[in-house]
Amino acid sequence: MNDSRKLRILLGKVGLDGHDRGIIIVARALRDAGFEVIYTGLHNTPETVVEMAIQEDVDALGISVLSGAHNHIFPEILRLLKEHGIDDKTVFGGGIIPKEDIESLKEKGVQAVFEPGASTDDITLWIRENVTPRALS
């Protein structure tokens, strides 16, 4: 980053998935690394997450999916971002996502998928290398 603004990262849980230990660990690691983190809490809709991304003026959205609904949730979030004219936001994810679905999600616009056991250092480094800070308003 060329300025002193912290990257703003929204971390979201969408759907009926009620397990949030992993995303909370990631949120703490990202905060410790100097990012500003907004965590949505559990049981959100894609619409809620995108609305929060707009309200919080985030640089990236990280979505955790453990429920098996990743092939619906990620495309819907990407569609809504485009519909609202903010599809320049970096979208990444993690959770229980079968290897055979990862490439398809990337083709649809998810820029990275972190599998179970991914290092928080790897996630932090990926964000530093791949997320562009929002322009000053």
LOKEKE-678928 format. One record per atom (N, C-alpha, C, O): residue in one letter; x, y negated, z negated. Coordinates in steps of 0.02 Angstrom, whole numbers, plus 32768, in hexadecimal, padded with zeros to 4 digits. Each point is the difference from the previous one (the first is absolute). Layout:
N
AXYZ...
END
This chain:
137
M802A803B8000M7FD67FC58000M802C7FC28000M80337FFD7FDDN7FBA7FD2804AN80267FC38005N7FEA7FCB7FCEN801E7FCA7FFED7FAF80437FDAD7FEA7FCE7FD0D7FF580237FBDD800B803C7FF9S7FDE7F9D7FD6S7FFA801B7FBDS7FBD80207FF0S7FF580197FC9R7FDD7FE68067R7FBE801E7FF3R8006804B7FFAR802380218026K7FB97FFA7FAAK7FFE80487FF8K7FD0801D8033K7FCD7FE28011L804480598007L7FD08024802AL7FC580137FD4L800880157FC7R7FBB7FE48055R7FC380137FDCR7FE68041801ER7FF18004803BI800B802E7F9AI7FEC80438016I7FC080147FDCI7FFD7FFF7FC2L7FCF80118064L7FC2801A7FE4L8004804C8001L800C801E8034L7FE980017F92L7FFE80497FFCL7FB980147FF1L7FE17FE87FCFG80038044805AG7FBA80127FFAG7FF2804A7FFCG8023802A801CK7FA87FE57FC0K7FE380437FFDK7FBA7FFA801EK7FD77FD97FE9V801D804E804BV7FC17FFC8025V7FDC80437FFAV801E80358006G7FA17FC87FF0G7FD8803D7FFEG7FF6801B7FBBG80087FDC7FCEL7FE98063802FL7FEE80207FC1L803C80197FD8L7FF880187FC8D80427FE48054D803D80177FE0D80097FDC7FBDD80027FC27FFEG800480637FCCG80067FE27FBEG804580087FE1G80087FF07FC5H802880288060H8043800B7FE4H802D7FC68015H800B7FF5803CD800E7FE57F93D80277FC58012D80467FFE7FE2D80207FCC8002R7FF7806A7FE2R804380007FE1R80367FEC8031R802B7FD77FF0G7FD58045804CG80337FF28032G80017FB78015G80357FE28003I7F918002800BI7FFD7FBB8018I80147FD07FC8I801C7FCB800EI7FD680467FB4I80147FD67FC8I804C80017FF8I801F7FCD7FF1I7FFF806D8019I804A80057FFEI801E7FD68038I80317FDC7FF4V7FB380288048V80187FD88038V7FF77FB57FF1V802D7FD8800DA7F9980157FD8A7FF47FBA7FEFA80347FE57FD0A801B7FC98009R7FF5805D7FC3R80327FEA7FCFR80447FFA8020R80257FD17FF3A7FED805F8037A80417FFE8022A80057FC4802EA80357FDF8002L7F9680128022L80027FC6802DL80037FBF7FD9L80247FD18014R7FB9802B7FB4R80057FC47FD6R80477FF87FE5R801D7FCA8001D8000806E7FE8D80457FFF7FE7D80317FEB8036D80357FE37FF1A7FBA802B804EA802C7FEE8038A7FF67FB78016A80217FE9802EG7FB07FF47FB2G7FF77FB9800FG7FC67FEF802DG7FF87FC68013F7FDF806B7FFFF7FC57FF38029F7FC67FEA7FD3F7FFE80117FC5E7FD47FC98059E7FC27FF17FDDE7FCE80368015E7FF4800A803BV7FF080197F95V7FD5803A800EV7FBA7FF37FE6V7FF67FEA7FC7I7FD980228065I7FBA7FFD7FEEI7FE580478006I8002801D8036Y7FE57FFF7F93Y7FE580448001Y7FB47FFB7FFDY7FE47FDF7FD4T7FFB8044805AT7FB77FFB8006T7FDA80277FCBT7FC57FF37FF4G805B803E7FECG7FDC802D7FD5G7FE180378029G800C8005803DL7FCC80257FA3L7FE4803B8020L7FBE7FF28025L7FDF7FCD7FF4H801080608039H7FBD8005801FH7FEC7FC48029H7FC77FE77FFAN806680018030N7FF17FC8802DN7FE980188044N800A803A8012T7FD67F9A8012T7FEE800D8046T80357FE0802CT80247FD37FE9P7FE180418056P802E7FDD802DP7FEF7FB58004P802D7FD68003E7F9380197FFCE7FEB7FBA8003E801A7FD97FC3E80177FC78007T7FE580577FBFT80177FDF7FC3T804B7FF48003T80187FCA7FEEV800E80678029V80487FFA8004V80147FC98031V802C7FD77FF2V7FB380278047V80107FCD8032V7FEC7FBB7FE6V80257FCF800AE7FA3802C7FD5E7FEC7FBF7FE3E80337FE97FCCE80117FC57FFEM800880697FD9M80337FEE7FCFM80407FEA8023M80227FD27FEAA7FEF804F804DA803C7FED8026A7FFA7FB9801AA80307FDA8000I7F9480148016I7FF47FBC8019I80057FCE7FC6I80237FCE8005Q7FB980407FC5Q7FFF7FD37FC6Q80457FF67FE2Q80127FC97FEBE8015806C8012E80427FFD7FE1E80387FEC8030E80397FF77FEBD7FB780018055D80317FEC8033D803F802C7FFCD80387FE67FF9V7FBD805B800CV8038802F7FF8V802880088041V7FE87FF08036D805480297FC2D802B80108038D7FF680488018D800A800F803BA7FE3801C7F96A7FF980478011A7FCC80217FD4A7FF17FE97FC9L7FF3804E8051L7FD180297FDBL801C80477FFBL8012801E8033G7FF27FFC7F91G801380457FF5G7FC480267FE5G7FE47FEE7FCCI800880458058I7FC380267FEEI801380467FEBI802480238024S7FC37FF27FA2S800B80447FE7S7FC18029800AS7FCA7FEC7FEBV803E804E8036V7FC7802B800DV801280487FECV802F801D801BL7FAC7FFD7FB6L800980457FEAL7FC3802B800EL8000803C7FF4S7FCB7FA58027S7FC080218007S7FF680268041S7FCE80248008G80617FD58027G7FF880208041G7FDB7FD58032G7FF480168038A7FFB7FAC7FB6A7FDA7FD4802DA802D7FD08026A7FE87FCE801AH8058803F7FE9H80317FD2801FH7FF17FF38049H800C7FC88018N7FDA8069800DN7FF17FF68047N7FC47FD2800CN7FF57FEB8039H7FE680077F94H7FCA7FCF8004H80157FBD7FE1H7FF57FCB801DI802A80397FA8I800F7FC37FDAI80327FD38024I7FF27FC48007F80468057800FF80327FD58020F7FE77FDF8040F80077FC48008P7FDA80628026P7FE67FDF803CP7FCC7FCB7FF1P7FFD7FCD8022E7FDA803F7FACE7FCD7FCE7FEEE80207FC17FE4E7FEB7FC98011I8048803E7FC6I80237FC57FE6I80217FDA803AI7FFC7FC38003L80248061802AL80207FE0803AL7FCC7FDC802BL800D7FC98019R7FB980567FF1R7FCB7FE18028R7FE97FC07FDFR7FF77FCD8022L7FFE80357F9DL7FE87FC57FDCL80347FC87FFFL7FEE7FC58006L8051804C7FF4L80357FCD8003L7FFE7FDD8044L80057FC38004K7FF380658031K7FFD7FE38043K7FC17FD48007K80037FC9801CE7FC580517FCCE7FC17FDB8004E80057FBB7FDEE7FE27FD08017H8045802D7FB3H80097FC17FDBH803B7FD78018H80107FCB7FE4G8011804D8051G80377FDA801CG804080017FD8G802A7FD38006I7FDE80607FD0I803C80047FD7I80248044800AI801C801C7FD1D7FE17FFB806CD80208041800ED804B7FFB8006D802180308015D7FFC7F967FD9D80497FF97FFCD801B80187FBDD803C80027FF6K7F9880117FDCK801580197FBFK801E80468008K7FE680298026T804E7FE57FB6T801F80428000T7FD4802F7FD6T7FEE7FF07FC8V8001804A8055V7FD980327FDCV802A803F7FF9V8019801B8031F7FEE7FFB7F90F8024803E7FF3F7FD880287FCEF7FD07FE77FE2G804280588016G7FD880297FD4G802680397FE2G803C800B800DG7FA1801A7FCAG801D803A7FE0G7FC9802A7FE2G7FC57FEF8002G805080487FE2G7FD1802E7FE1G80058045801DG80348014801AI7F9680107FE2I7FFC8044801BI7FE77FFB8048I7FC48002800DI806C7FF88020I7FEF7FFA8047I802880358025I803D7FFF7FFFP7FA180308021P802380368023P80307FE58034P7FF17FCF8023K804880517FE3K80337FEC8030K7FE37FF98046K80137FD28025E7FC0805A7FEEE7FE47FFD8044E7FD47FC3800CE7FF17FF18039D7FFB7FEC7F93D7FD77FC38008D802A7FC07FFFD7FE77FCB8014I805680397FD5I80297FC37FF8I800D7FDE8043I7FF87FC38005E801B8062802EE800F7FE18041E7FC27FDF801DE80057FCA801DS7FC280557FDCS7FC17FE38019S7FF17FBE7FDDS7FEA7FD08020L8020802E7F9EL7FF47FC27FDBL80307FC98017L7FED7FC68006K8051804D8007K80317FCE8018K7FEC7FE68045K80087FC5800EE7FE08068801DE7FEA7FEA8043E7FC57FCF7FFBE7FF87FD5802CK7FE180317FA0K7FC67FD37FF7K80147FBD7FE0K7FD97FD17FFFG8065802C7FE6G80177FC07FE4G801980027FB9G80197FCD7FE7V7FE3806C7FF7V801D80057FBDV804C8003800AV8019802C8024Q800B7FA77FBDQ80477FFA8010Q802D802F7FDBQ8038800D8016A7FB2800F7FB2A802780327FDCA7FD180287FD4A7FCE7FE67FE7V804280598010V7FDB802B7FD3V803380227FD2V802D80238018F7FCB7FD27FA7F802D801E7FCFF7FDF803D7FE2F7FC97FFC7FE5E8059803C801FE7FE4803F7FE8E800C80087FB5E80287FDB7FE3P7FB580547FFDP800B800D7FB9P804B800B7FF2P802280228025G7FF57FC07FA5G804680067FEEG802D7FCC801FG803C7FFF7FF2A7FA87FD48037A80287FCB801EA801E7FD67FC8A7FE07FF37FCDS805D7FF8803DS80237FD77FCFS7FE57FB98001S7FF47FE48035T80037FFF7F90T7FEB7FB97FFET80377FD4801ET7FF17FCB801BD804D804A7FE0D80377FDA8020D7FF88000804BD800B7FCD8021D7FE1806C7FFBD7FF580048049D7FC57FD48016D80047FDF8034I7FC880207FA4I7FC67FD68010I80147FB67FFCI7FEF7FD9802DT803480147F9FT80177FBB7FF8T802C7FEB803AT7FF77FCA801CL803980607FF6L802D7FF18037L7FD97FF88041L800D7FD28027W7FC5805C7FE6W7FD87FFD803DW7FDA7FBD8003W7FFE7FE08035I7FE4800B7F94I7FDB7FC17FFFI802F7FC6800FI7FF17FD58029R8049802A7FB6R80307FCA800CR80157FFC804AR800A7FC9801AE7FFB80708006E801780028046E7FC97FF78033E800E7FF1803AN7FB280187FB2N7FCB80038031N7FC67FCF7FF7N7FD57FFA802CV80297FE47F9BV7FC87FD37FF4V80187FB88009V80317FEB7FE2T7FAB7FF18048T80107FBA800ET7FD77FD47FD2T7FC380097FFAP805C7FC77FE5P7FDA7FD37FD4P7FCF7FD68028P800E7FED8039R7FB980047FAAR7FCD7FD7801FR801B7FBA8009R802B7FE97FDAA7FBC7FF58057A80147FBB800CA7FE57FD37FC9A7FCB800D7FE4L80597FBE800DL7FE77FD07FD0L7FC17FDF801AL7FFC7FEF803BS7FD380077F9AS7FC17FE08013S80077FB67FFFS7FD07FDC8010
END
